[in-house]
Amino acid sequence: MLSALSEAPAVGLVGPRQTGKTTLALEVAADIGGQYLDLESETDRAKLADPEAYLARHLGKLVILDEVHRAPNLFAVLRGLIDRARREGHGTGRYLLLGSAALDLLRQSGETLAGRLRFLELTPFHLREPTGHPSEILWLRGGFPPSLLAATDAQSLRWRRDFIRTYLERDIPQFGPRVAAETLRRFWIMLAHRQGAPLNVAELARNIGIDAKTAARYADLLVDLLLARRLPPWHANVGKRLVKAPRLYLRDSGLTHALLGIEDIESLLAHPVVGASWEGFVIENLLVAAPEGTQVYYYRTSGGAEIDLLLERPGGALWAVEVKRSTAPSVSRGFHAACADLRPARRFVVYPGSETFPLPGEVEALPPAALMNRLTETAGHR
């Protein structure tokens, strides 16, 4: 985070890892003599009654503005102060803007701070972070700090259920037209049951009794709030009939399991969603490690050729990834057929084991963390 601050006059840090963000921000402010303001605090908001005067007093230090979407009038003020700091030679990295409500933050700041802002997404905990928990617990509970670090699975599940309720009742109503919380909850649960399935807006709308336009708006809202990921289909003309609907994944596995009432690892392993949940968990972890500029897709033809995750790297090379929950993975016929269509530079099967070994067809089997390392190590290469 600090290295990023040296590259932009203001950094917008958005994403789903809300809890723990405040503690980190306070530590950063204390370490470097910065100023921290929580804009959900009436006391801190009162300090910004005259925002230009207050912030001008701290022009030579880092100012951290938490929950910045609560004060949309600040963006125009920040623009003037950033330009003033540049003229006075203060350099970059003057402001760190934190916001859990990414939708508003992106919209407001993008209009006002173009060319003056760099966005960083703070993801939930991932497999390469030293959380002190095995990968199965991270998969079960998800990456939100209070959920992952809870003393028991029951406490973790209680936190996630409370988070879902709070998000539905307090946070989501901020975004434009009224969204019916109970209808959106049912929609969210339905997506959890259909984790990773092609998005069929008309079918979802019929199942919960809303029109297709509303269902599409709900899906867009969850994507904008970084709660869901829309994985697009591969688009190139390969002379095959391609499945063209995007796939939709709920991004945090712990929230997926809470929506489905999955309480512990035994319940998860016996649940019909286990394979799709593991696939979504692996995809989210891999994308954390993918080099900047990587484009992500899935590939499926009407004939059954399929690649779960297709990474188009910045140089244009394709990496094909199949995700298997089995500890003795094998390569499906559909994956081989898809690789024959696309001829990817590298082919992998990700599985929940600890060893790396070759499989037929120039395929390598490896754990998700090992492929994450491979993605990072080969940034800028084929």
Secondary structure, DSSP 8 states (H G I E B T S, - for coil): -HHHHTT-SEEEEESS--TTHHHHHHHHHHHHT-EEEETTSHHHHHHTSSHHHHHHTTTTS-EEEETGGG-TTHHHHHHHHHHHHHHTT--S--EEEEES-HHHHHHHHHHH-TTSEEEEE-----TTS--SS-HHHHHHH-S-HHHHT-SSHHHHHHHHHHHHHHIIIIIGGGSSS---HHHHHHHHHHHHHTTT-B--HHHHHHHHT--HHHHHHHHHHHHHTTSEEEE-B--S--SS-B--S-EEEES-HHHHHHHTT--SHHHHHTSTTHHHHHHHHHHHHHHHHS-TT-EEEEEEBTTS-EEEEEEE-TTS-EEEEEE---SS----HHHHHHHHHH--SEEEEE-SSS--EEETTTEEEE-HHHHHHHHHHTTT--
